[in-house]
């Protein structure tokens, strides 16, 4: 009997891939999803070779048709979804966080690009998959945010990334309020500065550290926190 079913978006590398690994190591059947089918298949195959319950499905969260196709596939094959980790994201301001981008210089089209993936994509996934969780009164949703989107101590620079992650935290609060009284829990988390393609080689955390809180929130016990923002398994200010 299959225990739980999870989806991780943007999961062919970095934090997403590590989250898939950690969930699958717990015996959770985990759908590794990403835009690039070749890279996604290769990543899933590598984990399957380790005996982990991982499957691949192509997904572009910026496309309604792609999200709906995944939802139909999950419904057909499993009939339910228990865990959703909205990990897919981009850093639209620059090549990486080491290259400062001023709010005075960035174009609105860059903000729009950040919102398309980091906000609208995650919102679309919540709208599509949370009803499957509500049908069984069980679900855990994790929105991978960032301290760069935290109002407390907000700094300048990187406006597209910051605004998109702040908006993602708003999504968490919106859905959490509408899910009150149910066993569907949704939270945001900050993985910290992690050594990934986005974070760069100088980051102070490896992917296992970055993914730990993500997986912890994805497997919260009944009655756990919903509508919070976490780092290192501790709630932080918005």
C-alpha positions in Angstrom: 0.0 0.0 0.0 1.3 3.4 -0.9 1.8 5.6 2.2 1.9 9.2 0.9 2.2 11.0 -2.4 4.3 14.1 -2.8 5.1 16.6 -5.6 8.2 18.7 -5.6 8.5 21.4 -8.3 11.7 22.5 -9.9 13.3 19.3 -8.6 15.9 18.2 -11.2 18.7 19.8 -9.2 19.7 21.7 -6.0 17.2 22.1 -3.2 14.3 20.5 -5.1 16.3 17.4 -5.9 17.5 17.1 -2.3 13.9 17.5 -1.0 12.8 14.6 -3.3 15.6 12.5 -2.0 14.8 13.2 1.7 11.0 12.6 1.2 11.6 9.4 -0.8 14.0 8.1 2.0 11.0 8.4 4.3 9.1 6.0 2.0 7.0 8.7 0.4 6.3 8.3 -3.2 7.6 11.5 -4.7 6.9 13.0 -8.0 10.0 14.8 -9.3 8.8 17.6 -11.6 10.6 20.2 -13.7 10.4 21.8 -17.1 13.3 20.0 -18.7 12.2 16.4 -19.4 15.7 15.1 -20.2 17.2 16.5 -17.0 14.2 15.4 -14.9 14.2 11.9 -16.2 18.0 11.6 -15.5 17.6 12.9 -12.0 14.7 10.6 -11.2 16.5 7.6 -12.7 19.5 8.3 -10.5 17.3 8.2 -7.4 15.4 5.1 -8.6 18.7 3.3 -9.0 19.1 3.8 -5.2 15.9 2.0 -4.7 13.9 5.2 -3.8 10.2 5.6 -4.7 10.6 8.5 -7.2 8.8 9.1 -10.5 9.2 11.9 -13.0 6.6 14.1 -14.6 7.3 17.1 -16.7 5.9 20.4 -15.4 6.0 24.0 -16.3 4.3 25.9 -13.5 3.9 29.0 -15.7 1.6 27.1 -18.1 -2.0 26.3 -17.0 -2.2 23.4 -19.4 1.0 21.8 -17.9 -0.3 22.1 -14.3 -3.7 20.6 -15.3 -2.0 17.7 -17.1 -0.1 16.9 -14.0 -3.2 17.1 -11.9 -5.0 14.7 -14.2 -2.1 12.3 -14.2 -1.9 12.3 -10.4 -5.6 11.8 -10.1 -5.5 8.9 -12.5 -2.5 7.1 -11.0 -2.9 7.8 -7.3 -6.3 9.4 -6.7 -4.9 11.8 -4.2 -2.0 14.2 -3.3 -0.7 14.5 0.3 2.3 16.8 0.0 3.1 19.8 -2.3 6.5 21.6 -2.2 6.5 24.7 -4.3 10.2 24.9 -4.8 10.5 26.0 -8.5 11.8 29.6 -8.6 14.0 31.9 -10.5 16.4 34.8 -9.6 15.4 37.3 -12.4 17.4 40.3 -11.3 20.9 39.1 -12.2 23.1 36.2 -12.8 23.2 35.6 -9.0 22.9 37.3 -5.6 26.5 38.5 -5.7 25.6 41.0 -8.5 23.8 43.9 -7.0 20.8 45.2 -8.9 19.2 48.5 -7.8 15.5 49.2 -7.7 16.3 52.3 -9.7 17.7 50.4 -12.6 15.5 47.3 -13.0 12.8 47.2 -15.6 9.2 46.4 -14.8 9.4 43.4 -17.2 12.0 41.8 -14.9 9.6 42.1 -12.0 6.9 40.6 -14.2 9.2 37.7 -15.0 9.9 37.0 -11.4 6.2 37.1 -10.5 5.3 34.7 -13.3 7.3 31.8 -11.8 7.8 32.7 -8.1 4.2 33.9 -7.4 1.8 33.0 -10.1 3.2 29.5 -10.7 3.0 28.6 -7.0 -0.5 30.2 -6.7 -1.6 28.1 -9.7 -0.2 24.9 -8.0 -2.1 25.7 -4.8 -5.4 26.3 -6.5 -5.0 23.1 -8.5 -3.8 20.6 -5.9 -5.1 21.8 -2.5 -8.7 20.8 -3.4 -7.4 17.2 -3.8 -6.1 17.5 -0.2 -9.3 19.0 1.1 -11.2 16.0 -0.4 -9.3 13.7 2.1 -8.8 16.3 4.8 -5.1 15.8 4.7 -2.4 17.9 3.1 0.9 19.6 3.6 2.0 22.5 1.4 5.4 24.2 1.6 6.2 27.4 -0.2 9.9 27.9 -0.6 10.4 31.6 0.1 13.5 33.6 1.2 14.7 35.9 3.9 15.2 38.4 1.0 11.4 38.6 0.9 11.1 39.2 4.7 9.6 42.6 5.7 11.6 42.6 8.9 15.0 44.0 8.0 14.1 44.4 4.3 17.1 45.8 2.4 17.4 47.4 -1.0 18.5 45.6 -4.2 17.2 42.6 -6.2 13.6 44.1 -6.4 12.1 41.4 -8.6 13.3 38.5 -6.4 12.4 40.3 -3.2 8.9 41.4 -4.3 8.0 37.9 -5.7 9.0 36.1 -2.5 7.2 38.6 -0.3 4.1 38.1 -2.5 4.6 34.3 -2.1 4.4 34.7 1.6 1.1 36.5 1.1 -0.2 33.4 -0.8 0.7 31.3 2.2 -1.3 33.5 4.5 -4.3 33.7 2.2 -4.6 29.9 1.8 -3.8 29.2 5.5 -6.7 31.4 6.5 -9.2 29.8 4.1 -8.0 26.3 5.3 -8.5 27.0 9.0 -10.2 24.1 10.8 -8.9 21.6 8.2 -6.0 19.2 8.3 -4.4 20.9 5.3 -1.4 22.9 6.5 0.5 25.4 4.5 3.7 27.3 5.5 6.5 29.3 3.9 10.1 28.6 4.6 13.5 30.1 4.0 16.3 27.6 3.3 19.1 30.0 4.0 22.0 30.7 1.7 22.6 27.4 0.0 25.3 26.2 -2.4 23.2 25.7 -5.5 23.2 27.1 -9.0 21.2 30.1 -7.7 23.0 30.5 -4.4 26.5 30.1 -5.8 29.6 28.3 -4.6 30.3 30.7 -1.7 27.0 30.0 0.1 27.4 28.8 3.7 25.0 25.8 3.5 24.8 22.6 1.6 21.6 21.3 0.1 20.9 18.8 2.9 20.8 21.7 5.4 18.7 23.8 3.1 16.1 21.1 2.4 15.7 20.0 6.1 13.1 22.5 7.1 11.3 22.0 3.8 10.9 18.3 4.5 10.1 18.8 8.1 7.2 21.1 7.2 6.1 18.6 4.5 5.7 15.9 7.1 4.2 17.9 10.1 2.0 15.9 12.4 -1.8 16.6 12.6 -2.5 19.8 14.5 0.8 21.4 13.4 1.4 25.0 12.5 -0.2 26.5 9.4 0.3 30.0 8.1 3.8 30.5 9.4 7.3 31.4 8.1 10.1 29.2 9.1 13.9 28.9 9.0 15.8 26.0 10.7 12.6 24.6 12.0 11.9 27.7 13.9 9.2 30.3 13.1 10.5 33.7 12.0 8.9 37.1 11.5 7.3 38.0 8.1 
